[in-house]
Amino acid sequence: MINFLNLREVNRAYSAELKEACARVVDSGWYIGGPELAQFESEFAEYCGTKHCVGVANGLDALILTLRAWKELGHLSEGDEIIVPANTYIASVLAITENRLVPVLVEPDAKTFNLSADSVKKAINSKTKAILPVHLYGQLADMTALCALAKQHGLLMLEDSAQSHGASLHGRKAGSFGDAAGFSFYPGKNLGALGDAGAMTTDDRELAEVVRALGNYGSYKKYENTYRGVNSRLDEIQAAMLRVKLKYLDQEISARRTVAGFYASHISSPHVALPHAVAEEAHVWHQFVVRSQHRDALKLHLKKHGVETLIHYPIPPHKQRAYKQMNNVSLPLTEQIHEEVLSLPISVVLRSDEMQAVAEALNAFIF
């Protein structure tokens, strides 16, 4: 079986450094809010090209706490509308509703599946206060157009960069375009920890300070609580793991682009639509997602040929039971995408013979 993702093999290359980093933390006796976190925050901010980075427990918290901080700072109020792509993982929407803000789901661009500037423009009204683009599958949304819209209408911009670590365009990286960005370091991400972890990036010092306080029980100073905060902190061991892996992120991105390039040049099935990349540097290929009108049959066919695949994502947020009030909303393009997408194996440990086997299995699909 060609695994969709083998994290044990991915991390094996860094095993000695990861164990050394873990031992360093264990021996230090400092496990929360110590030097490893401070160093990682500094290194990741520099990598992204931002002034500040705040480590939190996971990617969802990065989005939730950023929106919450804007509320505390008076930039957002309950009931304000946030424009978000309809075809995203539910975390993008959860972050909005958790803050008692209103998600306005819009259809994506038909080629990239990313947030469409035209859709955003049509959705903006007097209640709109922010745009939340998602760099889906590792490709930057059209930030030039989206940032222009945000500036024109005085809107906040929060990038969901959970899948796009290292993606860049015109010399700027994911996480540096908007007023803030949320990152996930879930183990399967391009920059993955060995557990849950996340961070927000921004150039806004005050915003960073409020996010940090909110994630520390609402406290700037021990035992003094300014806000009704939560416990959402990136611990020392995960920060140390991420410091090791950050050094190799660009190398891993290059390897993923090699796999994506192979697939693009070797998959020729008439039943499969290949992903569209607007620019090489703008896509870091967190996922290689094809589309097929016969997706379920294709998935079964590939399984029979020893190829493991996943679906990102089978059910759009507005069709989830958690958002039953939106279940009757019609978003035909989003719904079609979720019925047709299929993610192929892509990782730094995928061998050339495995890539060839995946391509041959796809090309052998007959419906």
Secondary structure, 3 states (H helix, E strand, C coil): CECCCCHHHHHHCCHHHHHHHHHHHHHHCCCCCCHHHHHHHHHHHHHHCCCEEEEECCHHHHHHHHHHHHHHCCCCCCCCEEEEECCCCHHHHHHHHHCCCEEEEECECCCCCCECHHHHHHHCCCCEEEECCECHHHECCCHHHHHHHHHHHCCEEEEECCCCCCCEECCEECCCCCCEEEEECCCCCCCCCCCCCEEEEECCHHHHHHHHHHCECCEEECCEECCCCCECCCCHHHHHHHHHHHCCHHHHHHHHHHHHHHHHHHCCCCCCECCCCCCHHHECCCCEEEECCCHHHHHHHHHHCCECCECCCCCCHHHCHHHHHHCCCCCHHHHHHHHHEEEECCCCCCCHHHHHHHHHHHHCCCC
